[in-house]
């Protein structure tokens, strides 16, 4: 009976294991699926096997109206960015899209060393775009009417949200330019929704809405 139950559970166990991302980033550790990020990853551990990457600070502070100057009070977050020469083809995927060598992916890490957001931009062929959209379940078109009209339906914004994260795709139809491999240009942002009360969330959530509407 125990062996029978084990056989029943084994496919489910293997399926769950197959959905896990590698602990480390790097070509020898397997493909990291950006759409499956949990935001429980430890950023310094995740990038610890990478030969070199930047930590780009984003200042926290306020604008002093008296002296007309921004006053820095600290660092709100860092963007961890791997040097393009250390990114191999297939190191990253997003859903069905295999990202090319040299692809820049930004990992946003707050002042408490928590991974909160990732973002990247990529060109793709029409076939890649159609496949990505067909395989992306739950996306909703959130393009404001004024943005759609101004861009003549060439710029569309899709979003998917659950209890843990929000995924936003900013999609530009670039086919008119007739550049090989550059039919569409996408900016993709995935943000943790675990914390919604701090300054990081308010800053980044506003930025994402501004990306969609062009205003706060």
C-alpha positions in Angstrom: 0.0 0.0 0.0 2.8 2.4 0.9 4.5 1.7 -2.5 1.2 2.3 -4.3 0.8 5.7 -2.6 4.4 6.6 -3.3 3.8 5.9 -7.0 0.8 8.1 -7.0 2.6 11.0 -5.3 5.8 10.8 -7.4 4.5 12.6 -10.5 3.2 15.4 -8.4 6.5 15.7 -6.5 8.5 15.7 -9.7 6.1 18.3 -11.2 6.6 20.6 -8.2 10.4 20.1 -8.3 10.4 20.9 -12.0 8.8 24.3 -11.3 11.5 25.4 -9.0 14.1 27.9 -10.2 17.8 27.3 -9.5 19.3 28.7 -6.3 22.0 30.5 -8.3 22.1 32.5 -11.5 24.5 31.3 -14.1 24.7 29.3 -17.2 25.9 26.1 -15.4 23.0 26.2 -12.9 20.1 26.0 -15.4 17.5 28.4 -16.7 15.9 30.9 -14.3 12.3 31.5 -15.2 11.5 35.1 -14.4 7.8 34.6 -14.5 8.1 32.0 -11.7 10.0 34.3 -9.3 8.7 34.0 -5.8 10.4 37.0 -4.2 11.5 34.7 -1.4 14.9 34.4 -3.1 17.9 35.9 -1.3 19.4 38.4 -3.8 23.0 38.1 -2.7 22.8 34.3 -2.8 21.0 34.4 -6.1 23.8 36.4 -7.7 26.7 35.0 -5.7 28.1 32.8 -8.6 28.0 35.7 -11.1 31.5 36.9 -11.8 30.5 40.6 -11.7 27.4 42.6 -11.3 26.5 46.2 -10.4 24.5 47.5 -7.4 23.0 50.7 -8.5 21.5 52.9 -5.7 18.3 54.8 -5.8 18.3 57.7 -3.4 15.6 58.3 -0.8 14.9 61.9 0.3 12.8 64.9 -0.4 12.8 68.1 -2.3 13.5 71.2 -0.2 11.4 74.1 -1.6 13.4 76.7 0.2 16.7 75.9 -1.3 15.2 74.3 -4.4 17.3 71.2 -3.9 16.8 67.4 -3.4 17.9 66.4 0.1 19.1 62.8 0.3 18.2 61.0 3.5 19.3 57.5 2.5 19.0 54.8 -0.1 15.6 53.5 -0.9 16.7 50.5 -2.9 19.5 49.0 -5.1 19.1 47.7 -8.6 21.3 44.5 -9.1 22.3 44.3 -12.7 24.6 41.6 -14.2 27.1 42.8 -16.8 25.8 41.8 -20.2 28.9 39.8 -21.1 28.2 37.4 -18.2 24.6 36.7 -19.4 24.5 33.6 -21.6 21.7 32.6 -24.0 19.0 30.7 -22.1 20.2 31.9 -18.6 16.8 33.6 -18.4 13.3 32.8 -19.7 10.0 34.5 -19.3 7.2 32.0 -20.0 7.9 30.7 -23.5 10.4 33.4 -24.4 14.1 32.4 -24.2 16.1 35.6 -23.5 19.2 36.2 -25.6 22.8 36.5 -24.5 23.6 39.9 -23.0 20.1 40.5 -21.9 19.9 43.0 -19.1 17.5 42.1 -16.2 17.2 44.5 -13.3 16.5 43.0 -9.8 15.2 45.6 -7.3 16.4 45.0 -3.7 15.0 47.2 -0.9 17.0 48.6 2.1 16.2 45.4 4.1 17.8 43.2 1.4 14.4 41.9 0.2 13.9 41.2 -3.5 10.9 43.2 -4.5 10.8 43.6 -8.3 12.4 42.6 -11.5 12.2 44.4 -14.9 13.6 43.9 -18.4 13.1 45.1 -22.0 13.3 42.9 -25.0 12.7 42.9 -28.8 11.0 39.9 -30.3 9.7 38.6 -33.6 6.0 38.5 -34.4 6.0 34.7 -33.9 7.6 35.0 -30.5 5.2 37.7 -29.4 2.1 35.7 -30.5 3.3 32.6 -28.7 4.1 34.5 -25.6 0.6 36.1 -25.5 -1.1 32.8 -26.3 0.7 31.1 -23.5 0.3 33.9 -20.9 -2.8 33.1 -19.0 -4.8 35.7 -17.1 -3.5 38.8 -18.7 -5.9 41.7 -18.9 -5.7 44.7 -21.3 -5.5 47.7 -19.0 -4.5 50.2 -21.7 -6.2 53.6 -21.1 -8.3 54.8 -24.0 -6.3 58.0 -24.4 -3.1 56.1 -24.6 -4.5 53.6 -27.1 -5.9 56.4 -29.3 -2.8 58.5 -29.2 -0.6 55.5 -30.2 -3.2 54.2 -32.8 -3.4 50.8 -31.1 0.4 50.3 -31.5 1.0 50.5 -27.7 -0.9 48.1 -25.5 -0.5 47.3 -21.7 -1.4 44.0 -20.2 -1.4 43.1 -16.6 -1.9 40.0 -14.4 -2.2 40.1 -10.6 -2.5 37.5 -7.8 -2.0 37.6 -4.1 1.8 37.4 -4.4 2.8 39.5 -7.4 1.8 41.8 -10.3 3.1 41.3 -13.8 2.8 44.1 -16.3 3.7 43.9 -20.0 4.1 47.2 -22.0 3.9 46.2 -25.6 4.9 48.3 -28.6 4.1 47.2 -32.1 7.3 47.9 -34.1 6.5 46.1 -37.3 6.3 49.3 -39.3 10.1 49.8 -38.9 10.7 46.5 -40.7 13.7 45.6 -38.6 14.6 41.9 -38.5 13.9 40.3 -35.1 12.4 43.6 -33.8 8.7 43.3 -34.7 7.7 44.0 -31.1 9.4 45.8 -28.2 8.3 44.8 -24.7 9.1 46.1 -21.2 8.1 43.5 -18.6 7.9 44.2 -14.9 7.1 41.7 -12.1 6.6 43.2 -8.7 6.0 41.6 -5.3 2.7 42.4 -3.6 3.7 41.0 -0.2 4.3 44.5 1.2 2.1 47.3 0.2 2.6 49.9 2.9 6.2 51.0 2.6 7.8 53.7 0.5 9.3 51.2 -2.0 5.9 49.9 -2.9 4.4 53.4 -3.2 7.3 54.6 -5.4 7.3 51.6 -7.7 3.6 51.1 -7.9 3.2 54.7 -8.9 5.9 54.3 -11.5 4.1 51.4 -13.0 0.8 53.3 -13.1 2.7 56.2 -14.7 4.0 53.8 -17.3 0.4 52.8 -18.1 -1.3 56.2 -18.0 1.5 58.8 -18.4 0.4 60.5 -15.2 -0.1 59.8 -11.5 
